[in-house]
Amino acid sequence: MSQTRPPIVTLTGVQKYYGDYHALRGITANIGQGEFFSLLGPSGCGKTTLLRAIAGFEDISEGQILLDGKDMEGVAPNKRPTNMVFQSYAIFPHMSVAENVGFGLRKSAMSVSEKRNAVGQALEMVGLAKFGARAAHALSGGQRQRVALARALILKPKVLLLDEPLSALDKKMREVMQVELIKLQREVGITFILVTHDQEEALVMSDRIAVMFEGEIAQLADPETLYRRPNSRRVAEFIGMMNFLPATVQGETAGRISVEVQGLGPAELEPAQAPGGVRAGAAEIGLRPESLTLLYEGQAAEGGREASGTVREVVYYGDMTYYDILLDGTPAPVRVSMRNMPGRRVLEFGARARLAWDPRAMVLFS
């Protein structure tokens, strides 16, 4: 969707060195106007460094950053069409909510009434219209986060930069604010660039995600592609849970890849299921837990694609049960997720189990 939009941010060969440490290694990407774009990766992968470089808080060693078609070399942070929401929110505790939100307008040529109206509109936008007079120190974590957003949005940036803004919130509040941020981004229509190490957060909120490791983009794609077709085992392991089974690539004929999967048997795959390429010989097959299905008494697998094993672990979550099942002839158990529907019994530890599998859900890593 967003790839068809004109870019608001263009990164070309961006490099960053801190002495001998190579923090960013040739980052190249386009970020579209009105896109919700996430930089996802483990701590130390360079995602915050890249965000700060876009904001102008870090100089780059090589490469080019364009914002709205203009080269940002030598352009100060306050002269760029961006604003940033920091992880700490940086709320001034001695000021009211309205004073915090209007802080960026203090040197503006706007009249007092214009500034008051702008603050009111910004607070309305984030659902805090009645909180303007409240002391900032009396706010909850979620409310402080909204104040930080309003303060950034009041300056009407073309790009809003978010440095792990939800990390200080508890799980329930974080989930609420994820939805609120999605709604807000759609309403204001500006580009959001989010830095996060939370895979679920990135999948839920983003139009596209750049997965980063060691200063490089390992894969840039929409959430479904990243989840269903990761281009490497490293990306697959980082994005959610995935099972890996030993396999042998037997050959490729007429656009079909023949593999023998340990514990499951023979399978025919499409070329798109091998995003990293195909090589004959030893390989691995990746399968998400929801792609394996327990078969109960009287059920049969489609096309006879059935495997057997023994339950080695049961974890009950109320709506879901997660099983670790050791398939016959395999060295390690696979994780299987099953929704707890009415009448569907939960298997016990040590029980024998039958599994159905679908070759369309497989990803080949060779």
HUVENUR-V673852 format. One record per residue. BURIAL is b if it has 24 or more other ideal C-beta (glycine too) atoms within 12 Angstrom, else e. Layout:
BEGIN
((BURIAL) (BURIAL))
END
This chain:
BEGIN
((e) (b) (e) (e) (e) (e) (b) (b) (b) (b) (b) (e) (e) (b) (b) (b) (e) (e) (e) (e) (e) (e) (b) (b) (b) (b) (b) (b) (b) (b) (b) (b) (b) (b) (b) (b) (b) (b) (b) (b) (b) (e) (e) (e) (b) (b) (b) (b) (b) (b) (b) (b) (b) (b) (b) (b) (b) (b) (b) (b) (b) (e) (b) (b) (b) (b) (b) (b) (e) (e) (e) (b) (e) (e) (e) (e) (e) (e) (e) (b) (b) (b) (b) (b) (b) (b) (b) (e) (b) (e) (b) (b) (e) (e) (b) (b) (b) (b) (b) (b) (b) (b) (b) (b) (b) (e) (e) (e) (e) (e) (e) (e) (e) (e) (b) (e) (e) (b) (b) (b) (b) (b) (b) (b) (b) (b) (b) (b) (e) (e) (b) (b) (e) (b) (e) (b) (e) (e) (b) (e) (b) (b) (b) (b) (b) (b) (b) (b) (b) (b) (b) (b) (b) (b) (b) (e) (b) (b) (b) (b) (b) (b) (b) (b) (b) (b) (b) (e) (b) (e) (e) (e) (e) (b) (e) (e) (b) (b) (e) (b) (b) (b) (e) (b) (b) (e) (e) (b) (e) (b) (b) (b) (b) (b) (b) (b) (b) (b) (b) (b) (b) (b) (b) (b) (b) (b) (b) (b) (b) (b) (b) (b) (b) (e) (b) (b) (b) (b) (b) (b) (b) (b) (b) (e) (b) (b) (b) (b) (b) (b) (b) (b) (b) (b) (b) (b) (e) (b) (b) (b) (b) (b) (b) (b) (b) (b) (b) (b) (b) (b) (e) (e) (e) (e) (e) (e) (b) (b) (b) (b) (b) (b) (b) (b) (b) (b) (b) (b) (b) (e) (e) (e) (b) (b) (b) (b) (e) (b) (e) (e) (e) (e) (b) (b) (b) (b) (b) (b) (b) (b) (b) (b) (b) (b) (b) (e) (e) (e) (e) (e) (e) (e) (e) (e) (b) (b) (b) (b) (b) (b) (b) (b) (b) (b) (e) (e) (e) (e) (e) (e) (b) (b) (b) (b) (b) (b) (b) (e) (e) (b) (e) (e) (b) (b) (b) (b) (b) (b) (e) (e) (e) (e) (e) (e) (e) (b) (b) (e) (e) (e) (e) (e) (b) (b) (b) (b) (b) (b) (b) (e) (b) (b) (b) (b) (b) (b))
END
